[in-house]
Amino acid sequence: MKRRLTKRDLEGFLSSFKYNVHGATDIGSIGPLVFEKDANKLALMIAGKKRTNPPPAFVNEDLMNADGGAGDINDEPTARRLRGLLTKIEDAAFCSGKPRTFQIFKAFDSDGDGFVSYKDFESHLLKNKIYASKQDVSLLMKHVLDTDGNGYIDFSTFKEKFGPNMSRLVSVPERELHLPNLCPNKEKLNEYGQRSLSLRSSVNQVNKSFQPEVDASK
């Protein structure tokens, strides 16, 4: 190849090889792809290669139904708790700079099958001392990360969902008395400044309406 490979090129190429314990990719089929010089032939070989099997449902054990089918992430306490878990995941995954997405994916893929199952997700949290109930793991996967209901996340979905600001995937209703809002910060100061200007303008308009008219004839 005559052009320089980018990070995206390499990650995309590596992500096509899903070493899967549930239907392993033949290691002998990788060599020809790595050393193939014809770009068109390489594209055809990758597009037409046999894909491996995703993890079966039993791998997740009882996690997929741990929410009892009645979980609601729009409930404020639940939403706040789930966002807190995502924030902890952000801190654990991205606190040491900006690691490659594929490296983080491999860290979550605890059994190395090329997919992040509910069980993989729970295991990774425990490994990083992020403690969550089975119900919360199920809620996060079902309603935030695995929104297609596959029972797992592949690399394509993973790179769309995971990032330094992934906690924003869960919307939390804002309350003025919520602790973070009681601490001075630039966003809140600007917000209250705008409110103050608006209130002052309204008060001035009301005051003007009560002022007596000046008799111009005197």
C-alpha positions as a Markdown table, in Angstrom:
| # | Residue | x | y | z |
|---|---|---|---|---|
| 1 | Met | 0.0 | 0.0 | 0.0 |
| 2 | Lys | 1.3 | 3.4 | -0.9 |
| 3 | Arg | -0.6 | 5.5 | 1.5 |
| 4 | Arg | 0.0 | 6.0 | 5.2 |
| 5 | Leu | -2.3 | 4.0 | 7.5 |
| 6 | Thr | -4.2 | 5.9 | 10.0 |
| 7 | Lys | -5.4 | 4.9 | 13.5 |
| 8 | Arg | -8.9 | 4.4 | 12.1 |
| 9 | Asp | -7.6 | 2.2 | 9.3 |
| 10 | Leu | -5.8 | -0.1 | 11.8 |
| 11 | Glu | -8.6 | -0.3 | 14.3 |
| 12 | Gly | -11.1 | -1.1 | 11.6 |
| 13 | Phe | -8.8 | -3.8 | 10.1 |
| 14 | Leu | -8.2 | -5.4 | 13.5 |
| 15 | Ser | -11.9 | -5.2 | 14.4 |
| 16 | Ser | -12.8 | -7.5 | 11.5 |
| 17 | Phe | -11.0 | -10.4 | 13.2 |
| 18 | Lys | -13.3 | -11.5 | 15.9 |
| 19 | Tyr | -11.6 | -14.3 | 17.7 |
| 20 | Asn | -14.6 | -16.1 | 19.0 |
| 21 | Val | -14.6 | -19.0 | 21.4 |
| 22 | His | -18.2 | -19.7 | 20.2 |
| 23 | Gly | -17.1 | -20.4 | 16.6 |
| 24 | Ala | -13.4 | -19.6 | 16.3 |
| 25 | Thr | -12.0 | -17.8 | 13.3 |
| 26 | Asp | -9.4 | -20.0 | 11.6 |
| 27 | Ile | -6.0 | -18.4 | 12.3 |
| 28 | Gly | -4.8 | -19.7 | 9.0 |
| 29 | Ser | -7.2 | -17.5 | 7.1 |
| 30 | Ile | -5.7 | -14.3 | 8.6 |
| 31 | Gly | -2.2 | -14.5 | 7.1 |
| 32 | Pro | -3.4 | -14.1 | 3.5 |
| 33 | Leu | -5.3 | -11.0 | 4.4 |
| 34 | Val | -2.4 | -9.4 | 6.2 |
| 35 | Phe | 0.0 | -9.9 | 3.3 |
| 36 | Glu | -2.4 | -9.4 | 0.4 |
| 37 | Lys | -1.1 | -6.4 | -1.7 |
| 38 | Asp | -4.1 | -6.1 | -4.1 |
| 39 | Ala | -6.4 | -3.6 | -2.3 |
| 40 | Asn | -9.5 | -4.7 | -4.3 |
| 41 | Lys | -8.9 | -8.3 | -3.6 |
| 42 | Leu | -8.4 | -7.6 | 0.1 |
| 43 | Ala | -11.6 | -5.7 | 0.3 |
| 44 | Leu | -13.5 | -8.6 | -1.3 |
| 45 | Met | -11.8 | -11.1 | 1.0 |
| 46 | Ile | -12.7 | -9.2 | 4.2 |
| 47 | Ala | -16.3 | -8.5 | 3.0 |
| 48 | Gly | -16.8 | -12.1 | 2.1 |
| 49 | Lys | -15.1 | -13.8 | 5.0 |
| 50 | Lys | -17.0 | -16.0 | 7.3 |
| 51 | Arg | -18.2 | -14.1 | 10.4 |
| 52 | Thr | -18.0 | -15.7 | 13.8 |
| 53 | Asn | -20.9 | -16.5 | 16.1 |
| 54 | Pro | -22.0 | -14.1 | 18.8 |
| 55 | Pro | -22.2 | -15.3 | 22.4 |
| 56 | Pro | -25.3 | -17.4 | 23.1 |
| 57 | Ala | -27.9 | -16.1 | 25.5 |
| 58 | Phe | -26.9 | -18.5 | 28.3 |
| 59 | Val | -23.5 | -16.7 | 28.6 |
| 60 | Asn | -25.3 | -13.8 | 30.3 |
| 61 | Glu | -26.8 | -16.1 | 32.9 |
| 62 | Asp | -29.6 | -14.2 | 34.6 |
| 63 | Leu | -28.3 | -10.7 | 33.9 |
| 64 | Met | -30.6 | -10.0 | 30.9 |
| 65 | Asn | -33.7 | -10.4 | 33.0 |
| 66 | Ala | -32.3 | -9.0 | 36.3 |
| 67 | Asp | -34.3 | -5.8 | 35.9 |
| 68 | Gly | -37.5 | -7.8 | 36.2 |
| 69 | Gly | -38.8 | -6.3 | 33.0 |
| 70 | Ala | -39.9 | -3.2 | 34.9 |
| 71 | Gly | -36.8 | -1.1 | 34.9 |
| 72 | Asp | -37.3 | 2.6 | 34.1 |
| 73 | Ile | -34.2 | 4.7 | 33.5 |
| 74 | Asn | -36.4 | 7.8 | 33.4 |
| 75 | Asp | -37.0 | 7.5 | 37.1 |
| 76 | Glu | -34.8 | 10.3 | 38.6 |
| 77 | Pro | -33.0 | 8.2 | 41.3 |
| 78 | Thr | -32.4 | 5.4 | 38.9 |
| 79 | Ala | -31.1 | 7.7 | 36.1 |
| 80 | Arg | -28.8 | 9.5 | 38.6 |
| 81 | Arg | -27.4 | 6.2 | 39.8 |
| 82 | Leu | -26.8 | 4.9 | 36.3 |
| 83 | Arg | -25.1 | 8.1 | 35.2 |
| 84 | Gly | -22.9 | 7.8 | 38.3 |
| 85 | Leu | -21.8 | 4.3 | 37.1 |
| 86 | Leu | -21.0 | 5.6 | 33.7 |
| 87 | Thr | -19.0 | 8.4 | 35.2 |
| 88 | Lys | -17.0 | 5.9 | 37.2 |
| 89 | Ile | -16.4 | 3.9 | 33.9 |
| 90 | Glu | -15.2 | 7.1 | 32.2 |
| 91 | Asp | -12.8 | 7.7 | 35.0 |
| 92 | Ala | -11.4 | 4.2 | 35.0 |
| 93 | Ala | -11.1 | 4.0 | 31.2 |
| 94 | Phe | -9.9 | 7.5 | 30.3 |
| 95 | Cys | -8.2 | 8.9 | 33.4 |
| 96 | Ser | -4.7 | 8.0 | 32.0 |
| 97 | Gly | -5.0 | 10.1 | 28.8 |
| 98 | Lys | -6.8 | 9.0 | 25.6 |
| 99 | Pro | -6.3 | 5.2 | 25.2 |
| 100 | Arg | -7.3 | 3.6 | 21.9 |
| 101 | Thr | -10.9 | 2.5 | 21.6 |
| 102 | Phe | -9.9 | -1.0 | 20.5 |
| 103 | Gln | -7.7 | -1.4 | 23.6 |
| 104 | Ile | -10.7 | -0.5 | 25.9 |
| 105 | Phe | -12.9 | -2.9 | 23.9 |
| 106 | Lys | -10.4 | -5.7 | 24.5 |
| 107 | Ala | -10.3 | -4.9 | 28.2 |
| 108 | Phe | -14.1 | -5.2 | 28.4 |
| 109 | Asp | -14.1 | -8.4 | 26.3 |
| 110 | Ser | -13.0 | -10.5 | 29.3 |
| 111 | Asp | -13.4 | -13.9 | 27.5 |
| 112 | Gly | -11.8 | -12.7 | 24.3 |
| 113 | Asp | -14.6 | -13.8 | 22.0 |
| 114 | Gly | -14.9 | -10.5 | 20.1 |
| 115 | Phe | -18.1 | -9.3 | 21.8 |
| 116 | Val | -18.9 | -7.6 | 25.1 |
| 117 | Ser | -21.7 | -9.6 | 26.7 |
| 118 | Tyr | -23.6 | -8.6 | 29.8 |
| 119 | Lys | -21.4 | -11.0 | 31.8 |
| 120 | Asp | -18.3 | -9.4 | 30.3 |
| 121 | Phe | -19.5 | -6.0 | 31.3 |
| 122 | Glu | -20.3 | -7.0 | 34.9 |
| 123 | Ser | -16.9 | -8.7 | 35.2 |
| 124 | His | -15.0 | -5.7 | 33.9 |
| 125 | Leu | -16.8 | -3.5 | 36.5 |
| 126 | Leu | -15.9 | -5.8 | 39.3 |
| 127 | Lys | -12.3 | -6.0 | 38.1 |
| 128 | Asn | -12.1 | -2.2 | 38.3 |
| 129 | Lys | -13.8 | -2.1 | 41.7 |
| 130 | Ile | -16.9 | -0.5 | 40.3 |
| 131 | Tyr | -19.7 | -2.1 | 42.2 |
| 132 | Ala | -23.2 | -2.3 | 40.6 |
| 133 | Ser | -26.2 | -4.5 | 41.2 |
| 134 | Lys | -27.3 | -7.0 | 38.6 |
| 135 | Gln | -30.4 | -4.9 | 38.1 |
| 136 | Asp | -28.3 | -1.8 | 37.2 |
| 137 | Val | -26.0 | -3.8 | 34.9 |
| 138 | Ser | -29.1 | -5.1 | 33.1 |
| 139 | Leu | -30.6 | -1.6 | 32.9 |
| 140 | Leu | -27.4 | 0.0 | 31.5 |
| 141 | Met | -27.0 | -2.7 | 28.9 |
| 142 | Lys | -30.6 | -2.9 | 27.8 |
| 143 | His | -31.6 | 0.8 | 27.7 |
| 144 | Val | -28.3 | 2.5 | 27.1 |
| 145 | Leu | -25.6 | 0.3 | 25.5 |
| 146 | Asp | -27.3 | -2.7 | 23.9 |
| 147 | Thr | -30.3 | -0.8 | 22.6 |
| 148 | Asp | -30.8 | -3.3 | 19.8 |
| 149 | Gly | -31.4 | -6.1 | 22.4 |
| 150 | Asn | -28.8 | -8.4 | 21.0 |
| 151 | Gly | -27.5 | -9.5 | 24.4 |
| 152 | Tyr | -24.0 | -8.2 | 23.6 |
| 153 | Ile | -22.1 | -5.3 | 22.1 |
| 154 | Asp | -19.8 | -5.7 | 19.0 |
| 155 | Phe | -16.9 | -3.3 | 18.3 |
| 156 | Ser | -18.9 | -1.1 | 16.0 |
| 157 | Thr | -21.5 | -0.4 | 18.7 |
| 158 | Phe | -18.9 | -0.1 | 21.4 |
| 159 | Lys | -17.0 | 2.7 | 19.6 |
| 160 | Glu | -20.2 | 4.7 | 19.1 |
| 161 | Lys | -21.2 | 4.4 | 22.8 |
| 162 | Phe | -18.0 | 4.5 | 24.8 |
| 163 | Gly | -16.0 | 7.7 | 25.2 |
| 164 | Pro | -14.9 | 10.4 | 27.7 |
| 165 | Asn | -18.5 | 11.8 | 27.9 |
| 166 | Met | -20.5 | 8.6 | 27.8 |
| 167 | Ser | -22.3 | 9.5 | 31.1 |
| 168 | Arg | -24.4 | 11.9 | 28.9 |
| 169 | Leu | -26.1 | 8.9 | 27.4 |
| 170 | Val | -28.3 | 8.9 | 30.5 |
| 171 | Ser | -30.5 | 12.0 | 30.9 |
| 172 | Val | -31.0 | 13.2 | 34.5 |
| 173 | Pro | -33.6 | 15.7 | 35.5 |
| 174 | Glu | -31.9 | 18.8 | 37.0 |
| 175 | Arg | -32.9 | 19.9 | 40.4 |
| 176 | Glu | -31.7 | 23.2 | 41.9 |
| 177 | Leu | -31.0 | 21.6 | 45.3 |
| 178 | His | -29.0 | 18.7 | 43.8 |
| 179 | Leu | -25.5 | 18.9 | 45.4 |
| 180 | Pro | -23.5 | 19.7 | 42.2 |
| 181 | Asn | -25.8 | 22.7 | 41.6 |
| 182 | Leu | -25.0 | 24.1 | 45.1 |
| 183 | Cys | -21.3 | 24.3 | 44.3 |
| 184 | Pro | -20.1 | 27.4 | 42.3 |
| 185 | Asn | -19.3 | 26.6 | 38.7 |
| 186 | Lys | -19.0 | 28.7 | 35.5 |
| 187 | Glu | -22.1 | 27.2 | 33.9 |
| 188 | Lys | -24.3 | 27.9 | 36.9 |
| 189 | Leu | -23.0 | 31.4 | 37.4 |
| 190 | Asn | -23.7 | 32.3 | 33.8 |
| 191 | Glu | -27.2 | 30.8 | 34.1 |
| 192 | Tyr | -28.0 | 32.7 | 37.2 |
| 193 | Gly | -26.5 | 35.9 | 35.7 |
| 194 | Gln | -28.9 | 35.6 | 32.7 |
| 195 | Arg | -31.8 | 35.0 | 35.1 |
| 196 | Ser | -30.9 | 38.1 | 37.1 |
| 197 | Leu | -30.8 | 40.3 | 34.0 |
| 198 | Ser | -34.2 | 38.9 | 32.8 |
| 199 | Leu | -35.7 | 39.5 | 36.3 |
| 200 | Arg | -34.3 | 43.0 | 36.5 |
| 201 | Ser | -35.6 | 43.9 | 33.1 |
| 202 | Ser | -39.1 | 42.6 | 34.1 |
| 203 | Val | -39.0 | 44.6 | 37.3 |
| 204 | Asn | -38.0 | 47.8 | 35.5 |
| 205 | Gln | -40.9 | 47.4 | 33.0 |
| 206 | Val | -43.4 | 47.0 | 35.9 |
| 207 | Asn | -42.0 | 50.0 | 37.6 |
| 208 | Lys | -42.4 | 52.1 | 34.5 |
| 209 | Ser | -46.0 | 51.1 | 34.1 |
| 210 | Phe | -46.8 | 52.6 | 37.6 |
| 211 | Gln | -44.9 | 55.9 | 37.1 |
| 212 | Pro | -47.1 | 58.9 | 36.8 |
| 213 | Glu | -47.2 | 60.5 | 33.4 |
| 214 | Val | -45.5 | 63.9 | 33.1 |
| 215 | Asp | -47.8 | 66.7 | 32.1 |
| 216 | Ala | -46.0 | 68.3 | 29.2 |
| 217 | Ser | -48.2 | 71.5 | 29.3 |
| 218 | Lys | -46.7 | 72.7 | 32.6 |
